[in-house]
């Protein structure tokens, strides 16, 4: 998730599924998180090959994007290159002194935040993109 200004990405949770093709519960949980947090955009990691080609995982991700786009109704689902995201988060976790088992439980969450941060850095919110603040900020209202 990002902060309301779209500046900082933070990990929330890792949504796991028992079987790769069993998407119903996964989509349901993502929809629930989107509704609970007033999400308007989902950034989905896109696993391109290092040579920028699309492999089997990327094709499955494209299908998942279509499914999410359909099931999340008014939430836009965009793809963002996730190459090297795991490497980008493993080093800081290693430097924190976490052993392999401890790193494994954090790496997916942290990689998701890393991917989102890359998207946020490349697409800063413009004033017109921000939700309208209807709070009265006059001294009398405080």
KOLVOSE-414213 format. One record per atom (N, C-alpha, C): x, y, z; residue number from 0; atom name. Coordinates in steps of 0.001 Angstrom, whole numbers. Example, Ala and Ser with C-alpha at 12.3 -4.5 7.8 and 13.67 -1.06 7.14 Angstrom:
REM residues 2
      east     north        up   pos   site
     13190     -5690      7800     0      N
     12300     -4500      7800     0     CA
     13200     -3300      7800     0      C
     12850     -2250      7080     1      N
     13670     -1060      7140     1     CA
     12900        30      7870     1      C
This chain:
REM residues 142
      east     north        up   pos   site
       849     -1181         0     0      N
         0         0         0     0     CA
       889      1237         0     0      C
       340      2312      -496     1      N
      1073      3574      -408     1     CA
       346      4494       546     1      C
      1052      5530       938     2      N
       417      6573      1737     2     CA
      -553      7321       813     2      C
     -1458      8152      1364     3      N
     -2445      8842       534     3     CA
     -1839      9743      -552     3      C
      -631     10237      -331     4      N
         6     11106     -1317     4     CA
       772     10323     -2378     4      C
       808      9000     -2266     5      N
      1481      8175     -3259     5     CA
      2983      8348     -3277     5      C
      3572      8540     -2096     6      N
      5015      8768     -2013     6     CA
      5751      7535     -1482     6      C
      5206      6901      -461     7      N
      5907      5810       216     7     CA
      5090      4519       145     7      C
      5727      3451      -304     8      N
      5107      2125      -343     8     CA
      5460      1368       923     8      C
      4489       660      1461     9      N
      4701      -150      2660     9     CA
      4088     -1530      2455     9      C
      4733     -2570      2956    10      N
      4157     -3913      2828    10     CA
      2916     -4067      3689    10      C
      1965     -4860      3222    11      N
       739     -5109      3988    11     CA
       664     -6583      4368    11      C
       450     -7432      3397    12      N
       407     -8871      3655    12     CA
       700     -9610      2364    12      C
      1095    -10848      2505    13      N
      1287    -11712      1356    13     CA
        50    -12585      1244    13      C
      -558    -12575        70    14      N
     -1739    -13403      -169    14     CA
     -1261    -14676      -854    14      C
     -1379    -15795      -148    15      N
      -940    -17089      -674    15     CA
     -2132    -17871     -1184    15      C
     -1859    -18814     -2087    16      N
     -2897    -19753     -2492    16     CA
     -2279    -21144     -2547    16      C
     -3104    -22127     -2199    17      N
     -2648    -23521     -2158    17     CA
     -2290    -24023     -3550    17      C
     -3165    -23750     -4523    18      N
     -2949    -24218     -5884    18     CA
     -2860    -23015     -6808    18      C
     -1940    -23065     -7744    19      N
     -1706    -21932     -8643    19     CA
     -2949    -21541     -9437    19      C
     -3768    -22512     -9808    20      N
     -4938    -22203    -10628    20     CA
     -6152    -21805     -9800    20      C
     -6097    -21955     -8479    21      N
     -7219    -21627     -7600    21     CA
     -7173    -20139     -7248    21      C
     -7747    -19331     -8117    22      N
     -7643    -17875     -7961    22     CA
     -8788    -17244     -7169    22      C
     -9879    -17961     -6986    23      N
    -11080    -17371     -6398    23     CA
    -10805    -16716     -5034    23      C
    -10175    -17455     -4125    24      N
     -9889    -16910     -2790    24     CA
     -8867    -15782     -2859    24      C
     -7891    -15911     -3745    25      N
     -6873    -14875     -3900    25     CA
     -7509    -13567     -4349    25      C
     -8341    -13647     -5366    26      N
     -9017    -12457     -5878    26     CA
     -9955    -11883     -4816    26      C
    -10642    -12749     -4099    27      N
    -11552    -12298     -3036    27     CA
    -10789    -11508     -1971    27      C
     -9615    -12008     -1559    28      N
     -8829    -11319      -523    28     CA
     -8293     -9992     -1045    28      C
     -7838     -9958     -2283    29      N
     -7338     -8708     -2855    29     CA
     -8475     -7696     -2959    29      C
     -9651     -8152     -3376    30      N
    -10813     -7251     -3443    30     CA
    -11160     -6715     -2051    30      C
    -11110     -7587     -1050    31      N
    -11394     -7176       324    31     CA
    -10393     -6109       794    31      C
     -9116     -6331       548    32      N
     -8096     -5348       918    32     CA
     -8303     -4029       178    32      C
     -8655     -4111     -1092    33      N
     -8893     -2900     -1891    33     CA
    -10075     -2111     -1337    33      C
    -11140     -2799      -977    34      N
    -12319     -2124      -425    34     CA
    -12026     -1522       944    34      C
    -11356     -2278      1809    35      N
    -11042     -1809      3157    35     CA
    -10139      -581      3154    35      C
     -9289      -463      2129    36      N
     -8293       599      2094    36     CA
     -8546      1643      1019    36      C
     -9741      1626       433    37      N
    -10135      2597      -580    37     CA
     -9106      2686     -1711    37      C
     -8717      1515     -2223    38      N
     -7714      1419     -3274    38     CA
     -8352      1744     -4621    38      C
     -7661      2546     -5426    39      N
     -8142      2908     -6758    39     CA
     -7252      2345     -7858    39      C
     -6073      1845     -7480    40      N
     -5110      1327     -8451    40     CA
     -4336       183     -7809    40      C
     -4213      -911     -8532    41      N
     -3400     -2045     -8095    41     CA
     -2227     -2153     -9058    41      C
     -1027     -2239     -8503    42      N
       173     -2425     -9297    42     CA
       564     -3896     -9161    42      C
       569     -4590    -10276    43      N
       845     -6015    -10311    43     CA
      2245     -6235    -10876    43      C
      3089     -6936    -10125    44      N
      4439     -7222    -10600    44     CA
      4407     -8046    -11874    44      C
      5173     -7618    -12872    45      N
      5190     -8261    -14170    45     CA
      6541     -8946    -14360    45      C
      6580    -10285    -14297    46      N
      7850    -11019    -14326    46     CA
      8410    -11237    -15737    46      C
      8974    -10183    -16290    47      N
      9611    -10311    -17601    47     CA
     10934    -11062    -17448    47      C
     11363    -11664    -18546    48      N
     12692    -12274    -18571    48     CA
     13735    -11159    -18601    48      C
     14962    -11494    -18231    49      N
     16017    -10480    -18199    49     CA
     16278     -9869    -19569    49      C
     15977    -10600    -20648    50      N
     16165    -10053    -21994    50     CA
     14913     -9309    -22488    50      C
     13989     -9015    -21580    51      N
     12769     -8242    -21839    51     CA
     11700     -9017    -22611    51      C
     11865    -10325    -22764    52      N
     10847    -11140    -23410    52     CA
      9850    -11618    -22364    52      C
      8726    -12133    -22845    53      N
      7695    -12648    -21952    53     CA
      7725    -14168    -21943    53      C
      7839    -14725    -20763    54      N
      7820    -16171    -20605    54     CA
      6476    -16635    -20083    54      C
      6449    -17878    -19636    55      N
      5210    -18483    -19130    55     CA
      4645    -17717    -17938    55      C
      5506    -17321    -16999    56      N
      5026    -16576    -15807    56     CA
      4413    -15243    -16215    56      C
      5006    -14566    -17173    57      N
      4458    -13281    -17632    57     CA
      3099    -13484    -18291    57      C
      2956    -14557    -19063    58      N
      1670    -14853    -19699    58     CA
       596    -15117    -18642    58      C
       947    -15849    -17590    59      N
         1    -16105    -16497    59     CA
      -341    -14808    -15775    59      C
       630    -13929    -15651    60      N
       392    -12641    -15000    60     CA
      -566    -11789    -15827    60      C
      -437    -11824    -17138    61      N
     -1373    -11090    -18007    61     CA
     -2799    -11601    -17827    61      C
     -2953    -12912    -17728    62      N
     -4280    -13497    -17501    62     CA
     -4809    -13090    -16125    62      C
     -3930    -13089    -15122    63      N
     -4331    -12680    -13770    63     CA
     -4729    -11205    -13744    63      C
     -4019    -10382    -14486    64      N
     -4369     -8962    -14576    64     CA
     -5787     -8802    -15123    64      C
     -6114     -9534    -16169    65      N
     -7466     -9460    -16744    65     CA
     -8515     -9891    -15724    65      C
     -8213    -10948    -14987    66      N
     -9148    -11445    -13970    66     CA
     -9338    -10401    -12873    66      C
     -8247     -9834    -12387    67      N
     -8354     -8803    -11349    67     CA
     -9117     -7587    -11862    67      C
     -8802     -7159    -13075    68      N
     -9455     -5989    -13648    68     CA
    -10965     -6206    -13698    68      C
    -11373     -7412    -14078    69      N
    -12795     -7735    -14145    69     CA
    -13435     -7782    -12748    69      C
    -12764     -8429    -11808    70      N
    -13355     -8669    -10497    70     CA
    -13212     -7509     -9514    70      C
    -12313     -6584     -9777    71      N
    -12142     -5446     -8871    71     CA
    -12970     -4237     -9311    71      C
    -13774     -4398    -10336    72      N
    -14708     -3382    -10806    72     CA
    -14018     -2081    -11178    72      C
    -14074     -1077    -10337    73      N
    -13592       269    -10671    73     CA
    -12123       504    -10324    73      C
    -11404      -541    -10011    74      N
     -9988      -427     -9653    74     CA
     -9151      -762    -10884    74      C
     -8267       156    -11255    75      N
     -7374       -92    -12379    75     CA
     -6251     -1024    -11933    75      C
     -5899     -1978    -12779    76      N
     -4817     -2917    -12485    76     CA
     -3744     -2723    -13543    76      C
     -2569     -2248    -13118    77      N
     -1469     -1990    -14052    77     CA
      -318     -2957    -13776    77      C
       458     -3202    -14805    78      N
      1631     -4063    -14677    78     CA
      2871     -3206    -14486    78      C
      3797     -3707    -13655    79      N
      5067     -3010    -13445    79     CA
      6182     -4039    -13370    79      C
      7225     -3799    -14110    80      N
      8364     -4709    -14205    80     CA
      8886     -5066    -12812    80      C
      8925     -6359    -12535    81      N
      9392     -6788    -11215    81     CA
     10784     -7401    -11233    81      C
     11468     -7317    -12385    82      N
     12810     -7901    -12460    82     CA
     13703     -7324    -11362    82      C
     14427     -8187    -10729    83      N
     15398     -7873     -9670    83     CA
     14766     -7347     -8377    83      C
     13450     -7417     -8253    84      N
     12818     -6935     -7014    84     CA
     13216     -7796     -5818    84      C
     13274     -9110     -5998    85      N
     13671     -9981     -4889    85     CA
     15109     -9692     -4482    85      C
     15989     -9544     -5467    86      N
     17386     -9205     -5161    86     CA
     17469     -7858     -4441    86      C
     16619     -6930     -4838    87      N
     16632     -5600     -4238    87     CA
     16271     -5584     -2765    87      C
     15519     -6577     -2319    88      N
     15125     -6605      -902    88     CA
     15896     -7632       -86    88      C
     16503     -8616      -736    89      N
     17238     -9631        21    89     CA
     18462     -9065       726    89      C
     19167     -8182        50    90      N
     20395     -7638       641    90     CA
     20136     -6888      1950    90      C
     19163     -5941      1982    91      N
     18903     -5267      3265    91     CA
     18462     -6242      4362    91      C
     17677     -7263      4000    92      N
     17255     -8246      4999    92     CA
     18460     -9040      5509    92      C
     19382     -9369      4621    93      N
     20614    -10059      5004    93     CA
     21445     -9173      5925    93      C
     21563     -7892      5554    94      N
     22356     -6961      6356    94     CA
     21740     -6718      7732    94      C
     20438     -6967      7866    95      N
     19789     -6850      9171    95     CA
     20118     -8044     10068    95      C
     20813     -9022      9494    96      N
     21208    -10190     10281    96     CA
     20181    -11307     10289    96      C
     19187    -11239      9416    97      N
     18181    -12293      9378    97     CA
     18742    -13514      8665    97      C
     18483    -14700      9227    98      N
     18940    -15914      8555    98     CA
     18000    -16226      7389    98      C
     18370    -17232      6622    99      N
     17629    -17570      5399    99     CA
     16130    -17801      5674    99      C
     15815    -18536      6719   100      N
     14420    -18844      7060   100     CA
     13650    -17565      7414   100      C
     14271    -16691      8187   101      N
     13630    -15429      8561   101     CA
     13432    -14527      7345   101      C
     14432    -14474      6469   102      N
     14316    -13647      5253   102     CA
     13178    -14132      4375   102      C
     13004    -15443      4274   103      N
     11975    -16033      3419   103     CA
     10579    -15544      3795   103      C
     10320    -15350      5085   104      N
      8986    -14923      5491   104     CA
      8710    -13443      5191   104      C
      9734    -12667      4915   105      N
      9560    -11242      4627   105     CA
      9737    -10879      3155   105      C
     10449    -11717      2407   106      N
     10893    -11310      1083   106     CA
      9739    -10989       124   106      C
      8657    -11758       113   107      N
      7548    -11488      -808   107     CA
      6872    -10160      -503   107      C
      6630     -9916       775   108      N
      6004     -8653      1189   108     CA
      6879     -7458       839   108      C
      8153     -7598      1140   109      N
      9082     -6502       873   109     CA
      9268     -6290      -630   109      C
      9287     -7381     -1401   110      N
      9422     -7257     -2859   110     CA
      8197     -6555     -3442   110      C
      7009     -6826     -2905   111      N
      5793     -6147     -3376   111     CA
      5893     -4647     -3104   111      C
      6379     -4273     -1927   112      N
      6551     -2852     -1609   112     CA
      7607     -2229     -2515   112      C
      8655     -2966     -2818   113      N
      9729     -2511     -3702   113     CA
      9186     -2236     -5111   113      C
      8355     -3148     -5606   114      N
      7730     -2981     -6925   114     CA
      6830     -1748     -6926   114      C
      5992     -1627     -5899   115      N
      5101      -471     -5816   115     CA
      5893       823     -5710   115      C
      6981       809     -4943   116      N
      7789      2024     -4802   116     CA
      8366      2444     -6151   116      C
      8797      1475     -6940   117      N
      9291      1781     -8279   117     CA
      8219      2440     -9129   117      C
      7003      1924     -9040   118      N
      5889      2518     -9786   118     CA
      5603      3939     -9291   118      C
      5554      4106     -7974   119      N
      5260      5434     -7398   119     CA
      6323      6448     -7789   119      C
      7582      6039     -7762   120      N
      8670      6946     -8128   120     CA
      8573      7373     -9590   120      C
      8105      6474    -10444   121      N
      7992      6768    -11872   121     CA
      6698      7507    -12225   121      C
      5705      7442    -11337   122      N
      4397      8053    -11601   122     CA
      3941      8888    -10400   122      C
      4611      9992    -10135   123      N
      4188     10798     -8982   123     CA
      2768     11318     -9184   123      C
      2024     11355     -8094   124      N
       652     11882     -8162   124     CA
       686     13360     -8509   124      C
      -136     13727     -9434   125      N
      -300     15153     -9743   125     CA
     -1419     15680     -8866   125      C
     -1469     16973     -8705   126      N
     -2499     17570     -7864   126     CA
     -3894     17095     -8243   126      C
     -4158     17009     -9543   127      N
     -5496     16627     -9976   127     CA
     -5785     15150     -9734   127      C
     -4757     14338     -9451   128      N
     -4954     12925     -9165   128     CA
     -5309     12677     -7702   128      C
     -4954     13606     -6828   129      N
     -5167     13420     -5404   129     CA
     -6647     13564     -5064   129      C
     -7108     12785     -4082   130      N
     -8495     12936     -3657   130     CA
     -8727     14356     -3139   130      C
     -9916     14852     -3350   131      N
    -10237     16194     -2877   131     CA
    -10288     16212     -1358   131      C
     -9645     17192      -761   132      N
     -9675     17378       689   132     CA
    -10789     18368       989   132      C
    -11850     17863      1559   133      N
    -13006     18727      1843   133     CA
    -13018     19213      3293   133      C
    -11940     18945      4015   134      N
    -11840     19389      5403   134     CA
    -11670     20900      5444   134      C
    -12377     21540      6360   135      N
    -12245     22987      6536   135     CA
    -11006     23238      7382   135      C
     -9991     23876      6774   136      N
     -8727     24117      7462   136     CA
     -8616     25546      8014   136      C
     -9690     26268      8088   137      N
     -9638     27629      8625   137     CA
     -9413     27543     10127   137      C
     -8769     28570     10709   138      N
     -8498     28544     12159   138     CA
     -9769     28360     12997   138      C
    -10889     28912     12532   139      N
    -12123     28797     13302   139     CA
    -12627     27357     13364   139      C
    -12280     26558     12361   140      N
    -12769     25181     12303   140     CA
    -11947     24239     13170   140      C
    -10799     24668     13625   141      N
     -9935     23790     14423   141     CA
    -10314     23755     15852   141      C
